[in-house]
């Protein structure tokens, strides 16, 4: 039974690692799409600042350029979204398997000697992190999670908030640096 549980954990962790790697690559693609959107916004600002929207010839040329850019963004975004959606679905399936395995394993072994995983190994560290995530969720909400997907959603939202805050700090630092450079 322990070997089967260990195998299930190893398989789910490896598949999750693969899915996370795929999502990381897709995040890079999203950054490219985001860069295209930023360029498009800059182009729109340029059109407005130069008054091209008032000149029908320039407005027509600008619309054609914007139309091409929007089509490219759409062509990149839609398949990327579908791929990411599939990766997230896969992660949720494996997360549920991990949750079921860990929770069932804990309840079955509550009176028995527990098999400690080596936290220096990849599997052991991931299991340790998963256990910590569940404990954090329980402390935050005062109840056991209904599924590991619920824990994963909570952790993902928490990380997103931290990253957004970090990005905001970077933008503020960049603005300050730019203003300091202009002053000098």
VOROZA-632519 format. One line per 8 residues: number of its first residue (from 0); for each residue z, y, x of N, C-alpha, C. Coordinates in Angstrom, 2 decimals. Layout:
BEGIN
NUM = Z/Y/X/Z/Y/X/Z/Y/X; ... .
END
This chain:
BEGIN
0 = 0.00/-1.20/0.83/0.00/0.00/0.00/0.00/1.25/0.87; 0.81/1.27/1.93/0.86/2.43/2.80/-0.47/2.63/3.51; -1.12/1.53/3.90/-2.42/1.65/4.57/-3.46/2.23/3.60; -3.41/1.81/2.36/-4.35/2.32/1.37/-4.09/3.81/1.13; -2.84/4.20/1.03/-2.49/5.60/0.85/-2.93/6.41/2.05; -2.65/5.88/3.24/-3.05/6.56/4.48/-4.57/6.73/4.52; -5.30/5.68/4.14/-6.77/5.75/4.14/-7.27/6.78/3.13; -6.65/6.80/1.94/-7.04/7.78/0.92/-6.79/9.20/1.41 .
8 = -5.64/9.42/2.03/-5.33/10.73/2.58/-6.32/11.13/3.66; -6.59/10.23/4.59/-7.52/10.52/5.67/-8.91/10.85/5.13; -9.38/10.06/4.18/-10.71/10.28/3.60/-10.76/11.62/2.89; -9.77/11.91/2.08/-9.76/13.18/1.33/-9.67/14.37/2.27; -8.84/14.26/3.30/-8.70/15.37/4.25/-10.01/15.59/5.01; -10.66/14.50/5.44/-11.93/14.64/6.16/-13.00/15.24/5.26; -13.06/14.80/4.03/-14.05/15.34/3.10/-13.75/16.80/2.77; -12.47/17.14/2.66/-12.10/18.54/2.45/-12.50/19.39/3.65 .
16 = -12.27/18.86/4.84/-12.64/19.59/6.05/-14.14/19.85/6.07; -14.92/18.84/5.68/-16.38/19.01/5.62/-16.74/20.09/4.59; -16.11/20.05/3.43/-16.41/21.03/2.39/-16.02/22.44/2.83; -14.88/22.55/3.49/-14.44/23.87/3.97/-15.41/24.38/5.04; -15.89/23.50/5.90/-16.88/23.90/6.91/-18.14/24.41/6.21; -18.57/23.70/5.17/-19.74/24.14/4.41/-19.52/25.50/3.77; -18.34/25.69/3.20/-18.02/26.99/2.60/-17.98/28.10/3.66; -17.51/27.78/4.85/-17.48/28.77/5.93/-18.89/29.22/6.28 .
24 = -19.81/28.27/6.36/-21.21/28.61/6.64/-21.78/29.45/5.50; -21.41/29.13/4.29/-21.92/29.88/3.14/-21.32/31.28/3.09; -20.10/31.44/3.60/-19.50/32.77/3.67/-20.30/33.66/4.61; -20.82/33.09/5.69/-21.67/33.85/6.61/-22.93/34.29/5.88; -23.50/33.40/5.08/-24.68/33.77/4.29/-24.34/34.87/3.29; -23.15/34.81/2.71/-22.73/35.86/1.78/-22.60/37.21/2.50; -22.15/37.18/3.74/-22.05/38.42/4.51/-23.43/39.04/4.71; -24.45/38.20/4.92/-25.82/38.69/5.04/-26.26/39.34/3.73 .
32 = -25.97/38.67/2.61/-26.31/39.23/1.30/-25.57/40.55/1.10; -24.30/40.59/1.48/-23.51/41.81/1.35/-24.13/42.93/2.20; -24.62/42.59/3.40/-25.28/43.57/4.25/-26.53/44.13/3.58; -27.28/43.27/2.91/-28.48/43.72/2.19/-28.12/44.66/1.05; -27.05/44.34/0.36/-26.60/45.21/-0.73/-26.17/46.57/-0.16; -25.48/46.56/0.98/-25.06/47.81/1.62/-26.28/48.65/2.02; -27.31/47.99/2.56/-28.53/48.71/2.93/-29.20/49.30/1.69; -29.19/48.53/0.61/-29.78/49.00/-0.64/-29.03/50.24/-1.15 .
40 = -27.71/50.19/-1.09/-26.91/51.34/-1.52/-27.19/52.56/-0.64; -27.34/52.33/0.65/-27.68/53.44/1.57/-29.04/54.02/1.21; -30.00/53.15/0.89/-31.34/53.60/0.50/-31.26/54.43/-0.77; -30.47/53.98/-1.74/-30.31/54.74/-2.98/-29.69/56.12/-2.71; -28.70/56.15/-1.83/-28.09/57.43/-1.46/-29.11/58.35/-0.79; -29.94/57.75/0.09/-30.97/58.53/0.78/-31.97/59.12/-0.23; -32.38/58.31/-1.18/-33.33/58.76/-2.21/-32.75/59.94/-2.98; -31.50/59.82/-3.36/-30.85/60.88/-4.13/-30.65/62.13/-3.28 .
48 = -30.16/61.93/-2.05/-29.89/63.07/-1.16/-31.17/63.86/-0.84; -32.28/63.16/-0.66/-33.53/63.82/-0.31/-34.32/64.29/-1.54; -33.81/63.99/-2.73/-34.46/64.43/-3.95/-35.73/63.68/-4.28; -35.90/62.50/-3.72/-37.12/61.73/-3.97/-37.21/61.27/-5.42; -36.08/61.17/-6.07/-36.10/60.73/-7.47/-36.75/61.78/-8.38; -36.91/62.99/-7.89/-37.54/64.06/-8.67/-39.05/64.09/-8.47; -39.53/63.51/-7.38/-40.97/63.46/-7.08/-41.49/62.10/-7.51; -42.43/62.08/-8.44/-42.88/60.80/-9.01/-43.51/59.88/-7.97 .
56 = -44.23/60.40/-7.01/-44.84/59.56/-5.97/-43.79/58.91/-5.10; -42.83/59.68/-4.65/-41.75/59.15/-3.80/-40.86/58.20/-4.60; -40.64/58.54/-5.87/-39.82/57.68/-6.73/-40.49/56.32/-6.89; -41.81/56.31/-7.08/-42.55/55.06/-7.23/-42.44/54.20/-5.97; -42.63/54.81/-4.80/-42.52/54.06/-3.53/-41.09/53.54/-3.34; -40.13/54.35/-3.67/-38.73/53.95/-3.53/-38.39/52.79/-4.44; -38.91/52.85/-5.67/-38.65/51.77/-6.62/-39.24/50.46/-6.11; -40.44/50.52/-5.54/-41.06/49.31/-4.99/-40.23/48.72/-3.85 .
64 = -39.72/49.58/-2.97/-38.87/49.10/-1.87/-37.59/48.48/-2.42; -36.97/49.15/-3.37/-35.72/48.65/-3.95/-35.98/47.33/-4.69; -37.09/47.25/-5.39/-37.44/46.04/-6.13/-37.55/44.85/-5.18; -38.22/45.05/-4.04/-38.35/43.97/-3.06/-36.99/43.54/-2.52; -36.14/44.50/-2.22/-34.81/44.20/-1.68/-33.97/43.44/-2.70; -34.02/43.89/-3.95/-33.24/43.23/-5.01/-33.73/41.80/-5.21; -35.03/41.58/-5.15/-35.57/40.22/-5.28/-35.08/39.33/-4.15; -35.09/39.86/-2.92/-34.60/39.08/-1.77/-33.12/38.74/-1.93 .
72 = -32.35/39.70/-2.37/-30.91/39.46/-2.58/-30.73/38.38/-3.64; -31.47/38.49/-4.74/-31.37/37.52/-5.81/-31.78/36.12/-5.32; -32.86/36.06/-4.54/-33.33/34.77/-4.02/-32.29/34.14/-3.09; -31.54/34.95/-2.38/-30.51/34.43/-1.49/-29.24/34.09/-2.25; -28.88/34.91/-3.21/-27.59/34.76/-3.87/-27.53/33.56/-4.81; -28.52/33.38/-5.65/-28.45/32.32/-6.65/-28.28/30.92/-6.06; -29.11/30.49/-5.10/-28.89/29.15/-4.52/-27.55/29.07/-3.78; -27.20/30.16/-3.12/-25.93/30.18/-2.40/-24.77/30.00/-3.36 .
80 = -24.81/30.67/-4.49/-23.76/30.54/-5.50/-23.66/29.10/-5.99; -24.81/28.48/-6.26/-24.80/27.09/-6.74/-24.22/26.15/-5.69; -24.59/26.35/-4.42/-24.05/25.51/-3.34/-22.54/25.68/-3.24; -22.08/26.92/-3.29/-20.64/27.18/-3.18/-19.91/26.59/-4.38; -20.49/26.68/-5.55/-19.88/26.11/-6.75/-19.71/24.60/-6.60; -20.72/23.94/-6.04/-20.64/22.49/-5.81/-19.57/22.16/-4.78; -19.49/22.96/-3.71/-18.47/22.73/-2.69/-17.07/22.91/-3.26; -16.89/23.92/-4.09/-15.58/24.16/-4.71/-15.23/23.01/-5.65 .
88 = -16.21/22.53/-6.42/-15.95/21.39/-7.30/-15.53/20.17/-6.49; -16.22/19.93/-5.38/-15.88/18.80/-4.50/-14.47/18.99/-3.94; -14.16/20.20/-3.49/-12.81/20.47/-2.97/-11.75/20.21/-4.04; -12.03/20.63/-5.26/-11.07/20.42/-6.33/-10.85/18.93/-6.62; -11.91/18.15/-6.58/-11.78/16.70/-6.79/-10.90/16.09/-5.69; -11.19/16.44/-4.44/-10.42/15.88/-3.33/-8.99/16.41/-3.31; -8.84/17.67/-3.71/-7.49/18.23/-3.77/-6.65/17.49/-4.81; -7.28/17.15/-5.93/-6.56/16.39/-6.97/-6.19/15.00/-6.45 .
96 = -7.12/14.37/-5.71/-6.83/13.06/-5.13/-5.66/13.16/-4.16; -5.67/14.20/-3.32/-4.57/14.40/-2.38/-3.26/14.62/-3.14; -3.30/15.47/-4.15/-2.11/15.76/-4.93/-1.57/14.48/-5.56; -2.44/13.72/-6.23/-2.02/12.48/-6.87/-1.45/11.50/-5.86; -2.09/11.39/-4.71/-1.63/10.46/-3.68/-0.28/10.88/-3.13; -0.13/12.16/-2.83/1.13/12.63/-2.24/2.25/12.57/-3.26; 2.02/13.07/-4.46/3.08/13.08/-5.48/3.44/11.66/-5.88; 2.44/10.81/-6.13/2.72/9.42/-6.48/3.43/8.72/-5.33 .
104 = 3.01/8.99/-4.13/3.62/8.38/-2.95/5.08/8.83/-2.82; 5.33/10.12/-3.07/6.70/10.63/-2.98/7.59/9.99/-4.04; 7.08/9.89/-5.27/7.90/9.33/-6.33/8.14/7.84/-6.13; 7.14/7.13/-5.60/7.31/5.70/-5.34/8.27/5.45/-4.19; 8.27/6.35/-3.22/9.08/6.14/-2.03/10.39/6.92/-2.06; 10.73/7.49/-3.21/11.93/8.33/-3.27/13.18/7.57/-2.85; 13.27/6.29/-3.17/14.43/5.50/-2.79/14.19/4.73/-1.50; 12.98/4.74/-1.00/12.64/3.98/0.21/12.60/4.89/1.42 .
112 = 12.45/4.30/2.57/12.28/5.07/3.80/10.87/5.64/3.79; 10.75/6.94/3.99/9.44/7.56/3.95/8.75/7.42/5.30; 7.44/7.29/5.25/6.62/7.18/6.44/6.21/8.58/6.87; 6.78/9.07/7.94/6.48/10.42/8.42/5.17/10.41/9.19; 4.30/11.36/8.86/3.06/11.52/9.60/3.32/12.41/10.81; 2.58/12.21/11.84/2.68/13.03/13.05/2.02/14.37/12.79; 2.81/15.45/12.80/2.22/16.76/12.49/1.33/17.26/13.62; 1.31/16.59/14.73/0.40/16.96/15.81/-1.00/16.39/15.59 .
120 = -1.13/15.50/14.61/-2.45/14.97/14.27/-3.04/15.82/13.15; -4.35/15.77/13.02/-5.03/16.55/11.99/-4.56/16.15/10.59; -4.49/14.84/10.34/-4.07/14.33/9.04/-2.62/14.73/8.77; -1.77/14.57/9.77/-0.36/14.91/9.61/-0.16/16.40/9.35; -0.90/17.22/10.10/-0.77/18.66/9.91/-1.25/19.08/8.52; -2.38/18.53/8.07/-2.89/18.87/6.74/-1.93/18.42/5.65; -1.32/17.25/5.81/-0.34/16.77/4.83/0.89/17.68/4.83; 1.32/18.10/6.03/2.46/19.01/6.17/2.14/20.35/5.49 .
128 = 0.93/20.88/5.72/0.53/22.14/5.10/0.47/22.00/3.58; -0.05/20.87/3.12/-0.15/20.63/1.68/1.25/20.60/1.06; 2.17/19.94/1.72/3.55/19.87/1.23/4.15/21.27/1.17; 3.89/22.07/2.20/4.38/23.45/2.23/3.79/24.29/1.11; 2.50/24.09/0.84/1.85/24.82/-0.26/2.48/24.48/-1.60; 2.79/23.21/-1.80/3.42/22.78/-3.05/4.82/23.39/-3.17; 5.57/23.38/-2.06/6.92/23.97/-2.08/6.85/25.47/-2.36; 5.87/26.17/-1.75/5.71/27.60/-1.98/5.40/27.88/-3.44 .
136 = 4.50/27.09/-4.00/4.15/27.23/-5.42/5.38/27.05/-6.28; 6.15/25.99/-6.00/7.35/25.68/-6.79/8.36/26.81/-6.71; 8.55/27.38/-5.52/9.48/28.50/-5.37/8.97/29.73/-6.11; 7.68/29.98/-6.04/7.10/31.17/-6.66/7.18/31.11/-8.18; 6.87/29.95/-8.76/6.78/29.84/-10.21/7.97/29.11/-10.85; 8.85/28.55/-10.04/10.04/27.90/-10.58/9.76/26.60/-11.31; 8.63/25.98/-11.01/8.27/24.70/-11.65/7.33/23.94/-10.72; 7.22/22.65/-11.01/6.27/21.81/-10.27/4.86/22.15/-10.74 .
144 = 3.88/22.11/-9.87/2.50/22.36/-10.31/1.98/21.23/-11.19; 1.08/21.57/-12.09/0.46/20.57/-12.95/-0.57/19.74/-12.19; -1.20/20.37/-11.20/-2.20/19.68/-10.40/-2.30/20.38/-9.06; -2.93/19.71/-8.12/-3.10/20.35/-6.82/-4.12/21.49/-6.93; -5.01/21.40/-7.90/-5.98/22.48/-8.12/-5.23/23.78/-8.42; -4.16/23.67/-9.17/-3.35/24.84/-9.49/-2.74/25.42/-8.21; -2.27/24.56/-7.34/-1.71/25.00/-6.06/-2.81/25.63/-5.21; -3.95/24.98/-5.16/-5.08/25.47/-4.37/-5.53/26.84/-4.87 .
152 = -5.57/27.03/-6.17/-5.95/28.33/-6.75/-4.94/29.39/-6.35; -3.66/29.07/-6.45/-2.61/30.02/-6.07/-2.74/30.41/-4.59; -2.90/29.43/-3.72/-2.99/29.69/-2.28/-4.26/30.50/-1.99; -5.38/30.14/-2.62/-6.64/30.86/-2.41/-6.51/32.32/-2.83; -5.88/32.57/-3.97/-5.70/33.94/-4.44/-4.79/34.72/-3.50; -3.74/34.07/-3.00/-2.83/34.72/-2.07/-3.55/35.08/-0.78; -4.34/34.16/-0.26/-5.10/34.43/0.97/-6.11/35.55/0.73; -6.77/35.55/-0.43/-7.75/36.59/-0.74/-7.08/37.97/-0.76 .
160 = -5.87/38.04/-1.33/-5.14/39.31/-1.36/-4.84/39.78/0.06; -4.43/38.87/0.93/-4.11/39.22/2.31/-5.37/39.68/3.03; -6.48/38.97/2.83/-7.74/39.34/3.48/-8.22/40.69/2.97; -8.14/40.92/1.65/-8.55/42.21/1.09/-7.71/43.34/1.68; -6.43/43.10/1.80/-5.53/44.11/2.36/-5.90/44.37/3.82; -6.20/43.29/4.55/-6.60/43.41/5.95/-7.90/44.19/6.07; -8.87/43.90/5.19/-10.15/44.61/5.20/-9.93/46.09/4.90; -9.04/46.38/3.96/-8.73/47.77/3.65/-8.13/48.49/4.85 .
168 = -7.28/47.79/5.58/-6.69/48.38/6.78/-7.75/48.61/7.85; -8.71/47.68/7.97/-9.78/47.85/8.95/-10.63/49.06/8.60; -10.94/49.24/7.30/-11.74/50.38/6.88/-10.98/51.68/7.15; -9.69/51.67/6.87/-8.88/52.86/7.12/-8.83/53.16/8.62; -8.68/52.11/9.45/-8.67/52.28/10.90/-10.01/52.80/11.38; -11.11/52.28/10.83/-12.45/52.72/11.23/-12.66/54.17/10.87; -12.21/54.57/9.68/-12.34/55.96/9.25/-11.54/56.87/10.17; -10.32/56.48/10.49/-9.47/57.26/11.38/-10.10/57.38/12.76 .
176 = -10.62/56.25/13.28/-11.27/56.26/14.59/-12.48/57.16/14.58; -13.27/57.10/13.53/-14.47/57.92/13.43/-14.09/59.40/13.39; -13.07/59.73/12.61/-12.64/61.11/12.53/-12.09/61.60/13.86; -11.37/60.73/14.59/-10.85/61.09/15.90/-11.99/61.31/16.89; -13.01/60.45/16.83/-14.16/60.59/17.74/-14.92/61.89/17.45; -15.05/62.25/16.18/-15.74/63.48/15.81/-14.95/64.69/16.31; -13.63/64.61/16.20/-12.77/65.70/16.63/-12.85/65.89/18.14; -13.04/64.80/18.88/-13.11/64.90/20.35/-14.49/65.29/20.75 .
END
